[in-house]
Amino acid sequence: MATPRKTPAATKAVTKKAAPEKAVTKTAKSAAPATRTRAAPRATATPRVTTAPRATNAARAATATRTPTATRNRTRRAARRVGIMGGTFDPIHHGHLVAASEVAGRFLLDEVVFVPTGQPWQKDVGEVSTAEDRYLMTVIATASNPRFHVSRVDVDRAGPTYTVDTLRELKESYGPKVELFFITGADALDKILSWKDSADLFQLAHFVGVTRPGFVLSAEHLPADSVSLVQVPAMAISSTDCRLRVHSGLPVWYLVPDGVVQYINKRGLYR
């Protein structure tokens, strides 16, 4: 009879000892959410690594798309356009500069080269200032414009200056891929057929005649596809008037560039 009584007691003891195991199980369950919370940032870090190469590839694709477009634009403009502004420039004045700028804008010129005449064939040597003085005044007047340059091609060539010689030399210097536009006064252009080798002139360059207000030029005797006329109000200024004003003791400020005024006074020109 003693054996049946011990069995329940043992069962109760075993039950009491098993209670801590349940507590351990609860503790493990409560710790599980903390483990999942720490793992969450690891899962979100993964997309950041994969998206960076995608952005880089997109940027590279955009760059590759833009490059052929720029190349095509350069291909369209195969030839450069250069304006050649010849003249005695005795002195150079704002009318010359405005005319060059106006023609450059209308004909999309890349640059304008001013070419002071060395020895004008239609004038005596004593009628003009020295070639070096006229060259230096032209350099001073054009220095502030990055698209303006000055050439000594006529100044350094011996003998009378002829436009056809100027264009031939510049054409050879620039090469066949450059289009030349010769800029001159309309009054000079009116007499172009009397120039040396006039038949060759229109093969070397396109001629642009700059007209003064009120000056009428009939271009019927000139090839229409090789001659253009442009009216510029500032061309009302003339070198002849500037020389007469200086000789008479009158100012030429704002008719010619400031640096040219100072050069004229320093050198005592036109007195």
TILUMNU-121514 format. One record per residue: x, y, z of N, C-alpha, C, O in turn; residue in three letters. Coordinates in steps of 0.1 Angstrom, whole numbers, padded with zeros to 4 digits, always signed. Layout:
# residues N
XYZXYZXYZXYZAla...
END
This chain:
# residues 271
+0008-0012+0000+0000+0000+0000+0009+0012+0000+0004+0023-0004Met+0021+0011+0004+0030+0023+0004+0034+0028-0009+0036+0040-0012Ala+0035+0019-0019+0039+0022-0032+0029+0032-0039+0034+0041-0045Thr+0017+0030-0039+0007+0039-0046+0008+0053-0041+0006+0062-0048Pro+0011+0055-0027+0012+0069-0022+0024+0076-0027+0023+0089-0029Arg+0035+0070-0029+0048+0077-0034+0047+0081-0048+0053+0091-0052Lys+0039+0075-0056+0038+0078-0070+0033+0092-0073+0039+0099-0081Thr+0022+0096-0066+0018+0110-0068+0028+0120-0064+0030+0131-0070Pro+0035+0118-0052+0045+0127-0047+0056+0129-0057+0061+0140-0060Ala+0060+0118-0063+0071+0119-0073+0067+0127-0085+0074+0134-0091Ala+0054+0124-0088+0049+0131-0100+0049+0146-0098+0052+0154-0107Thr+0045+0150-0085+0044+0164-0082+0058+0170-0082+0060+0182-0087Lys+0068+0163-0077+0082+0168-0077+0087+0171-0091+0093+0181-0094Ala+0084+0161-0099+0089+0163-0113+0082+0175-0120+0088+0182-0127Val+0069+0177-0117+0062+0188-0122+0068+0201-0118+0069+0210-0126Thr+0072+0202-0105+0077+0215-0100+0091+0217-0106+0094+0229-0108Lys+0099+0207-0108+0112+0209-0114+0111+0213-0129+0120+0220-0134Lys+0101+0209-0135+0099+0213-0149+0095+0227-0152+0096+0232-0163Ala+0090+0234-0141+0086+0248-0143+0097+0257-0148+0094+0265-0156Ala+0109+0256-0142+0120+0265-0148+0122+0263-0162+0126+0273-0169Pro+0120+0251-0168+0122+0249-0182+0112+0258-0190+0115+0263-0201Glu+0100+0259-0185+0090+0268-0191+0094+0282-0191+0092+0290-0201Lys+0100+0286-0180+0105+0300-0179+0116+0303-0189+0117+0313-0195Ala+0125+0293-0191+0135+0294-0201+0130+0296-0214+0134+0304-0223Val+0119+0288-0217+0113+0288-0230+0107+0302-0233+0108+0307-0244Thr+0101+0308-0222+0095+0321-0224+0106+0331-0227+0104+0341-0234Lys+0117+0330-0219+0128+0339-0221+0133+0339-0236+0136+0349-0242Thr+0135+0327-0241+0139+0325-0255+0130+0331-0265+0134+0337-0274Ala+0117+0330-0262+0107+0335-0271+0107+0350-0271+0105+0357-0281Lys+0109+0356-0258+0109+0371-0258+0122+0376-0264+0122+0388-0268Ser+0132+0369-0265+0145+0374-0271+0145+0373-0286+0152+0380-0293Ala+0136+0365-0291+0135+0363-0306+0132+0376-0313+0139+0379-0323Ala+0123+0384-0309+0120+0397-0316+0132+0406-0317+0135+0412-0327Pro+0140+0406-0306+0153+0414-0306+0162+0410-0317+0169+0418-0324Ala+0163+0397-0319+0172+0391-0330+0167+0396-0344+0175+0399-0352Thr+0153+0396-0346+0148+0400-0359+0150+0415-0361+0152+0420-0372Arg+0150+0423-0350+0151+0438-0351+0165+0441-0356+0167+0450-0364Thr+0176+0434-0351+0189+0437-0355+0192+0432-0369+0200+0438-0376Arg+0185+0422-0374+0187+0417-0388+0181+0426-0398+0185+0426-0410Ala+0171+0435-0394+0164+0443-0404+0173+0452-0411+0172+0453-0424Ala+0183+0460-0405+0192+0469-0412+0200+0461-0422+0203+0467-0433Pro+0204+0449-0419+0212+0441-0429+0204+0439-0442+0210+0439-0453Arg+0191+0437-0441+0183+0434-0453+0182+0447-0461+0181+0446-0473Ala+0181+0459-0454+0179+0471-0462+0192+0476-0468+0191+0484-0478Thr+0203+0472-0463+0216+0476-0469+0219+0470-0482+0226+0476-0490Ala+0213+0459-0485+0215+0452-0497+0211+0460-0510+0219+0460-0519Thr+0199+0466-0510+0195+0474-0522+0204+0486-0525+0206+0489-0537Pro+0210+0492-0514+0219+0503-0517+0231+0499-0525+0236+0507-0533Arg+0236+0488-0523+0248+0483-0530+0244+0480-0545+0253+0483-0553Val+0233+0475-0547+0229+0472-0561+0225+0484-0569+0226+0483-0582Thr+0219+0495-0563+0215+0506-0571+0226+0515-0576+0224+0521-0586Thr+0237+0515-0569+0248+0524-0573+0254+0521-0587+0255+0530-0595Ala+0256+0508-0591+0261+0505-0604+0250+0509-0615+0254+0513-0626Pro+0237+0508-0611+0227+0512-0621+0228+0527-0625+0227+0530-0636Arg+0230+0535-0614+0231+0550-0617+0243+0553-0625+0243+0561-0634Ala+0254+0546-0622+0267+0548-0630+0265+0544-0645+0269+0551-0654Thr+0258+0533-0647+0256+0528-0661+0247+0538-0668+0249+0540-0680Asn+0237+0544-0661+0228+0553-0668+0236+0566-0672+0234+0571-0682Ala+0245+0570-0663+0253+0582-0666+0262+0580-0678+0264+0588-0687Ala+0268+0568-0678+0276+0564-0690+0268+0564-0703+0273+0568-0713Arg+0256+0558-0702+0248+0558-0714+0244+0572-0719+0244+0574-0731Ala+0241+0581-0709+0238+0595-0713+0250+0601-0720+0248+0608-0730Ala+0262+0599-0714+0274+0605-0720+0276+0600-0734+0280+0607-0743Thr+0274+0587-0736+0276+0581-0749+0266+0586-0759+0269+0586-0771Ala+0254+0590-0754+0244+0595-0763+0248+0609-0768+0245+0613-0779Thr+0253+0617-0759+0257+0631-0762+0268+0632-0771+0269+0642-0780Arg+0278+0624-0770+0290+0625-0778+0288+0625-0793+0294+0634-0800Thr+0281+0615-0799+0279+0616-0813+0272+0628-0818+0275+0633-0829Pro+0263+0634-0810+0256+0647-0814+0266+0658-0816+0265+0665-0826Thr+0275+0660-0806+0286+0670-0808+0294+0668-0820+0298+0677-0827Ala+0297+0655-0823+0306+0652-0834+0298+0656-0847+0304+0661-0857Thr+0285+0653-0847+0278+0656-0859+0277+0671-0862+0278+0676-0873Arg+0276+0679-0851+0276+0694-0852+0289+0699-0858+0289+0708-0866Asn+0300+0693-0854+0313+0697-0859+0315+0693-0874+0321+0701-0881Arg+0309+0682-0877+0310+0677-0891+0302+0687-0901+0307+0689-0912Thr+0291+0692-0896+0283+0701-0905+0291+0713-0909+0290+0717-0920Arg+0299+0718-0900+0307+0730-0903+0321+0726-0907+0330+0727-0899Arg+0322+0722-0919+0335+0716-0924+0345+0728-0927+0357+0726-0924Ala+0340+0739-0932+0349+0750-0936+0348+0762-0926+0337+0765-0921Ala+0360+0768-0923+0360+0780-0915+0357+0792-0924+0360+0792-0936Arg+0351+0802-0918+0349+0815-0926+0357+0826-0920+0356+0829-0908Arg+0365+0832-0928+0374+0843-0924+0371+0855-0932+0371+0855-0944Val+0369+0866-0925+0367+0879-0932+0381+0886-0933+0389+0886-0924Gly+0383+0892-0945+0395+0899-0948+0391+0914-0950+0384+0917-0960Ile+0395+0923-0941+0391+0937-0942+0404+0944-0946+0413+0947-0938Met+0404+0948-0959+0416+0955-0964+0413+0970-0964+0401+0975-0965Gly+0423+0978-0963+0421+0993-0964+0434+1000-0960+0444+0994-0955Gly+0434+1013-0963+0446+1021-0959+0447+1023-0944+0458+1023-0938Thr+0435+1024-0938+0434+1027-0923+0443+1038-0919+0452+1037-0911Phe+0441+1050-0925+0449+1061-0922+0440+1073-0918+0439+1083-0926Asp+0435+1073-0905+0436+1063-0895+0424+1053-0896+0414+1056-0902Pro+0425+1042-0888+0414+1033-0887+0404+1040-0877+0409+1047-0868Ile+0391+1039-0879+0381+1045-0871+0370+1036-0867+0370+1024-0871His+0361+1041-0859+0350+1032-0855+0341+1027-0866+0335+1016-0864His+0340+1034-0877+0333+1029-0888+0338+1016-0893+0331+1007-0897Gly+0352+1015-0894+0358+1002-0898+0354+0991-0889+0351+0980-0893His+0355+0994-0876+0353+0983-0866+0338+0979-0865+0336+0967-0864Leu+0329+0988-0866+0315+0985-0866+0312+0977-0879+0304+0967-0878Val+0317+0981-0890+0315+0973-0903+0320+0959-0902+0313+0950-0906Ala+0332+0957-0896+0337+0944-0895+0329+0935-0886+0326+0923-0888Ala+0324+0941-0875+0316+0934-0865+0303+0930-0871+0298+0919-0869Ser+0297+0939-0879+0284+0937-0885+0284+0926-0895+0276+0917-0896Glu+0295+0926-0904+0296+0916-0914+0299+0902-0908+0294+0892-0912Val+0307+0902-0897+0310+0890-0890+0298+0883-0885+0296+0871-0885Ala+0289+0891-0879+0276+0886-0874+0267+0881-0885+0261+0871-0883Gly+0266+0888-0896+0256+0884-0906+0261+0872-0914+0253+0864-0919Arg+0274+0871-0916+0280+0860-0924+0286+0849-0916+0292+0840-0921Phe+0284+0849-0903+0289+0839-0894+0304+0837-0895+0308+0825-0897Leu+0311+0847-0895+0326+0846-0897+0332+0842-0884+0328+0846-0873Leu+0342+0833-0885+0350+0829-0873+0360+0839-0868+0362+0840-0856Asp+0365+0847-0877+0374+0858-0874+0374+0868-0885+0371+0865-0896Glu+0379+0880-0882+0381+0890-0892+0396+0895-0891+0401+0899-0881Val+0403+0894-0903+0417+0898-0903+0418+0912-0910+0414+0913-0922Val+0423+0921-0903+0425+0935-0909+0439+0935-0916+0449+0931-0910Phe+0439+0939-0928+0451+0940-0936+0454+0954-0941+0449+0958-0951Val+0462+0961-0933+0466+0975-0938+0474+0974-0951+0483+0966-0952Pro+0470+0983-0960+0477+0984-0972+0491+0988-0970+0494+0997-0963Thr+0500+0981-0977+0515+0985-0976+0517+0998-0984+0520+1008-0978Gly+0516+0997-0997+0518+1008-1006+0506+1009-1015+0506+1002-1025Gln+0496+1017-1013+0484+1018-1021+0488+1021-1036+0495+1031-1038Pro+0483+1013-1045+0487+1015-1059+0481+1027-1065+0486+1032-1075Trp+0470+1032-1060+0463+1043-1065+0467+1057-1059+0462+1067-1062Gln+0477+1056-1049+0481+1068-1042+0496+1069-1042+0503+1059-1043Lys+0501+1081-1042+0516+1084-1041+0520+1081-1027+0512+1082-1017Asp+0533+1077-1025+0538+1074-1012+0537+1085-1002+0533+1083-0991Val+0538+1097-1007+0538+1109-0997+0524+1112-0993+0522+1120-0984Gly+0513+1106-0999+0500+1110-0996+0494+1102-0984+0484+1106-0978Glu+0501+1092-0979+0497+1084-0968+0507+1084-0957+0519+1086-0960Val+0503+1080-0945+0512+1078-0934+0520+1065-0937+0517+1058-0946Ser+0531+1064-0930+0540+1052-0932+0532+1039-0929+0522+1039-0921Thr+0535+1028-0936+0528+1016-0934+0529+1011-0919+0520+1005-0914Ala+0541+1014-0913+0542+1009-0899+0533+1016-0890+0527+1010-0881Glu+0532+1030-0892+0522+1037-0883+0508+1032-0885+0501+1031-0875Asp+0504+1030-0897+0490+1025-0900+0488+1011-0894+0477+1008-0890Arg+0498+1003-0895+0497+0989-0890+0496+0990-0874+0487+0983-0869Tyr+0504+0998-0868+0503+0999-0853+0490+1004-0848+0484+1000-0838Leu+0485+1014-0855+0472+1020-0852+0461+1009-0853+0451+1009-0845Met+0462+1001-0863+0452+0990-0865+0453+0980-0854+0443+0974-0849Thr+0465+0977-0850+0467+0967-0839+0461+0973-0826+0454+0965-0819Val+0463+0985-0823+0457+0992-0811+0442+0991-0812+0436+0988-0802Ile+0436+0995-0823+0422+0996-0824+0415+0982-0823+0404+0982-0818Ala+0421+0971-0827+0415+0958-0827+0418+0949-0815+0413+0938-0814Thr+0427+0954-0806+0432+0946-0796+0422+0940-0786+0423+0929-0781Ala+0411+0948-0784+0401+0943-0774+0391+0933-0779+0383+0927-0771Ser+0391+0930-0792+0381+0921-0798+0389+0908-0801+0397+0907-0809Asn+0385+0897-0794+0392+0884-0796+0390+0878-0810+0398+0870-0815Pro+0380+0883-0818+0378+0878-0831+0385+0886-0842+0385+0883-0854Arg+0391+0897-0838+0398+0906-0847+0413+0903-0847+0419+0902-0836Phe+0420+0902-0858+0434+0901-0859+0439+0910-0870+0432+0915-0878His+0452+0912-0870+0459+0921-0879+0470+0913-0886+0478+0907-0880Val+0471+0915-0900+0481+0908-0908+0490+0918-0914+0487+0929-0918Ser+0503+0914-0914+0513+0923-0921+0516+0918-0935+0526+0923-0941Arg+0507+0910-0941+0510+0905-0954+0512+0915-0964+0521+0914-0973Val+0505+0926-0964+0507+0937-0974+0518+0947-0970+0525+0952-0978Asp+0520+0949-0957+0530+0958-0952+0544+0952-0955+0553+0960-0959Val+0546+0939-0954+0559+0933-0956+0562+0930-0971+0573+0927-0974Asp+0552+0931-0979+0554+0928-0994+0559+0941-1001+0553+0951-0999Arg+0569+0939-1008+0575+0951-1015+0567+0954-1027+0560+0946-1033Ala+0567+0967-1031+0560+0972-1042+0546+0976-1039+0541+0975-1028Gly+0538+0980-1049+0524+0984-1048+0516+0973-1043+0518+0961-1046Pro+0506+0976-1035+0497+0966-1029+0484+0964-1039+0478+0974-1042Thr+0482+0951-1043+0470+0948-1051+0462+0937-1043+0468+0928-1037Tyr+0449+0939-1043+0440+0930-1036+0442+0916-1041+0441+0906-1032Thr+0444+0913-1053+0445+0900-1058+0457+0893-1052+0457+0881-1050Val+0468+0900-1051+0480+0894-1044+0477+0891-1030+0482+0881-1025Asp+0470+0900-1023+0467+0897-1009+0459+0885-1007+0461+0876-0999Thr+0448+0883-1016+0439+0872-1015+0447+0859-1019+0444+0848-1012Leu+0455+0859-1028+0462+0847-1032+0471+0842-1021+0472+0830-1019Arg+0478+0852-1015+0487+0848-1004+0480+0843-0992+0484+0833-0986Glu+0469+0849-0988+0461+0845-0977+0454+0831-0980+0452+0823-0971Leu+0449+0830-0992+0443+0817-0996+0452+0806-0995+0449+0795-0990Lys+0465+0808-0999+0475+0797-0998+0478+0795-0983+0481+0783-0979Glu+0478+0805-0975+0482+0804-0961+0471+0796-0953+0474+0788-0945Ser+0458+0799-0956+0447+0793-0948+0444+0779-0954+0439+0771-0946Tyr+0446+0777-0966+0443+0764-0972+0429+0763-0978+0422+0773-0977Gly+0426+0752-0985+0414+0751-0993+0401+0750-0985+0390+0752-0990Pro+0402+0747-0972+0390+0744-0964+0385+0757-0957+0376+0756-0949Lys+0391+0769-0961+0387+0781-0955+0380+0790-0966+0386+0792-0976Val+0368+0796-0962+0361+0805-0971+0365+0819-0968+0365+0823-0956Glu+0370+0827-0977+0374+0841-0975+0362+0850-0979+0356+0848-0989Leu+0360+0861-0971+0351+0871-0974+0358+0884-0973+0362+0889-0962Phe+0360+0891-0984+0367+0903-0985+0358+0915-0982+0348+0917-0990Phe+0361+0922-0972+0352+0934-0968+0359+0947-0972+0370+0949-0969Ile+0351+0955-0979+0356+0967-0984+0345+0978-0985+0333+0974-0984Thr+0349+0990-0987+0339+1001-0989+0332+0999-1002+0338+0995-1012Gly+0319+1002-1002+0311+1001-1015+0317+1010-1026+0316+1007-1037Ala+0322+1022-1022+0328+1031-1032+0340+1025-1039+0342+1026-1051Asp+0348+1017-1031+0359+1010-1037+0354+0998-1045+0360+0995-1056Ala+0344+0992-1041+0339+0980-1048+0333+0984-1062+0332+0977-1071Leu+0328+0997-1062+0323+1002-1075+0333+1002-1086+0330+1002-1098Asp+0346+1003-1082+0357+1004-1092+0364+0990-1093+0376+0990-1098Lys+0359+0980-1088+0366+0967-1087+0371+0962-1100+0381+0955-1101Ile+0363+0964-1111+0366+0959-1124+0379+0966-1129+0385+0961-1139Leu+0383+0976-1123+0396+0983-1128+0408+0978-1120+0419+0982-1123Ser+0406+0969-1110+0417+0964-1102+0424+0953-1110+0420+0948-1120Trp+0436+0951-1105+0445+0941-1112+0439+0927-1111+0434+0923-1101Lys+0439+0920-1123+0434+0906-1124+0420+0905-1118+0417+0896-1110Asp+0411+0915-1121+0398+0915-1115+0390+0902-1118+0381+0899-1110Ser+0392+0895-1129+0385+0883-1132+0388+0872-1122+0380+0863-1120Ala+0400+0873-1116+0403+0862-1106+0398+0865-1092+0398+0856-1084Asp+0395+0877-1089+0391+0881-1076+0379+0873-1070+0380+0869-1059Leu+0369+0872-1078+0357+0865-1074+0358+0850-1072+0350+0843-1067Phe+0370+0845-1077+0373+0831-1075+0380+0828-1062+0380+0817-1057Gln+0385+0839-1057+0393+0838-1044+0385+0841-1032+0388+0836-1021Leu+0375+0849-1033+0367+0853-1021+0353+0858-1025+0351+0862-1037Ala+0345+0858-1015+0332+0865-1017+0333+0879-1012+0339+0882-1001His+0329+0889-1020+0331+0903-1017+0319+0909-1010+0307+0907-1014Phe+0321+0916-0999+0311+0923-0992+0314+0938-0992+0324+0943-0987Val+0305+0945-0999+0306+0960-1000+0298+0966-0989+0286+0965-0988Gly+0305+0974-0980+0299+0981-0969+0295+0995-0974+0304+1003-0977Val+0282+0998-0974+0278+1011-0979+0276+1022-0968+0272+1018-0957Thr+0278+1034-0971+0275+1045-0962+0261+1049-0965+0256+1047-0976Arg+0254+1055-0955+0240+1060-0957+0240+1070-0968+0248+1079-0969Pro+0231+1068-0978+0229+1077-0989+0238+1074-1001+0236+1080-1012Gly+0247+1064-0999+0255+1060-1011+0247+1049-1019+0243+1039-1013Phe+0246+1051-1031+0239+1041-1040+0249+1034-1049+0257+1041-1056Val+0249+1021-1048+0258+1013-1056+0250+1004-1066+0242+0996-1061Leu+0253+1005-1078+0247+0996-1088+0256+0984-1090+0267+0985-1094Ser+0251+0972-1085+0259+0960-1086+0255+0951-1098+0258+0940-1099Ala+0249+0957-1108+0244+0950-1120+0256+0944-1128+0255+0934-1134Glu+0267+0951-1127+0279+0947-1135+0288+0937-1127+0298+0933-1132His+0283+0933-1115+0291+0924-1107+0283+0911-1105+0271+0911-1106Leu+0291+0900-1104+0284+0887-1103+0276+0886-1090+0281+0888-1079Pro+0263+0883-1091+0254+0883-1080+0257+0873-1069+0255+0876-1057Ala+0263+0862-1073+0266+0851-1063+0279+0854-1056+0283+0846-1047Asp+0287+0864-1060+0300+0867-1054+0301+0880-1047+0311+0883-1041Ser+0290+0888-1047+0290+0901-1041+0278+0903-1033+0266+0900-1037Val+0280+0909-1021+0269+0912-1012+0271+0927-1007+0282+0931-1006Ser+0260+0934-1005+0260+0947-1000+0254+0948-0986+0243+0943-0983Leu+0261+0955-0977+0256+0957-0963+0257+0972-0959+0268+0978-0961Val+0246+0977-0955+0246+0991-0951+0249+0993-0936+0242+0986-0928Gln+0258+1001-0932+0262+1003-0918+0263+1018-0916+0270+1025-0922Val+0254+1023-0907+0253+1037-0904+0267+1043-0900+0270+1055-0903Pro+0275+1036-0892+0287+1041-0887+0297+1044-0898+0307+1051-0896Ala+0295+1039-0910+0304+1041-0921+0303+1056-0926+0311+1060-0935Met+0295+1064-0920+0294+1078-0923+0307+1085-0918+0311+1096-0923Ala+0314+1079-0909+0328+1084-0905+0337+1080-0916+0337+1069-0921Ile+0346+1089-0919+0356+1087-0930+0370+1090-0924+0372+1099-0916Ser+0380+1083-0929+0394+1086-0926+0398+1100-0930+0406+1107-0924Ser+0393+1104-0942+0396+1117-0947+0392+1128-0938+0399+1138-0935Thr+0380+1127-0933+0374+1137-0923+0382+1137-0910+0385+1147-0905Asp+0386+1125-0906+0394+1124-0893+0408+1131-0895+0412+1138-0886Cys+0414+1129-0906+0427+1136-0909+0425+1151-0909+0433+1158-0904Arg+0415+1156-0916+0412+1170-0917+0409+1176-0903+0414+1187-0901Leu+0402+1169-0895+0399+1174-0882+0412+1175-0873+0414+1185-0867Arg+0421+1165-0874+0433+1166-0867+0442+1178-0872+0448+1185-0864Val+0442+1179-0885+0450+1190-0891+0445+1204-0887+0453+1213-0886His+0432+1205-0885+0425+1217-0881+0425+1220-0866+0420+1230-0862Ser+0431+1210-0859+0431+1211-0844+0418+1207-0838+0416+1211-0826Gly+0409+1200-0845+0396+1196-0839+0398+1182-0833+0406+1174-0838Leu+0390+1178-0823+0392+1165-0817+0386+1154-0826+0377+1156-0834Pro+0391+1142-0824+0386+1130-0831+0382+1120-0821+0380+1108-0824Val+0381+1124-0808+0376+1115-0798+0362+1109-0802+0354+1116-0807Trp+0361+1096-0800+0348+1089-0803+0346+1087-0818+0336+1080-0821Tyr+0354+1092-0826+0354+1089-0840+0364+1078-0843+0361+1069-0851Leu+0375+1078-0836+0385+1067-0836+0387+1062-0822+0384+1069-0813Val+0392+1050-0821+0394+1044-0807+0404+1053-0799+0412+1059-0804Pro+0402+1053-0786+0410+1061-0777+0425+1059-0779+0432+1069-0779Asp+0429+1046-0780+0443+1044-0781+0449+1049-0794+0460+1053-0795Gly+0440+1050-0805+0445+1056-0817+0446+1071-0816+0456+1077-0822Val+0437+1077-0809+0438+1092-0806+0452+1095-0800+0458+1104-0803Val+0455+1087-0790+0467+1089-0782+0480+1086-0791+0490+1093-0790Gln+0479+1076-0800+0490+1073-0809+0492+1085-0819+0503+1089-0822Tyr+0481+1090-0824+0481+1102-0834+0488+1114-0827+0497+1120-0833Ile+0484+1117-0815+0490+1128-0808+0505+1126-0804+0513+1135-0806Asn+0508+1113-0801+0522+1110-0797+0531+1111-0809+0542+1116-0808Lys+0526+1106-0821+0534+1106-0833+0533+1119-0841+0541+1121-0850Arg+0524+1128-0837+0522+1140-0844+0517+1139-0858+0521+1146-0867Gly+0508+1129-0860+0503+1126-0874+0493+1136-0878+0486+1142-0870Leu+0492+1139-0891+0482+1147-0898+0483+1162-0894+0473+1169-0895Tyr+0495+1166-0889+0496+1180-0885+0499+1189-0897+0500+1201-0896Arg
END
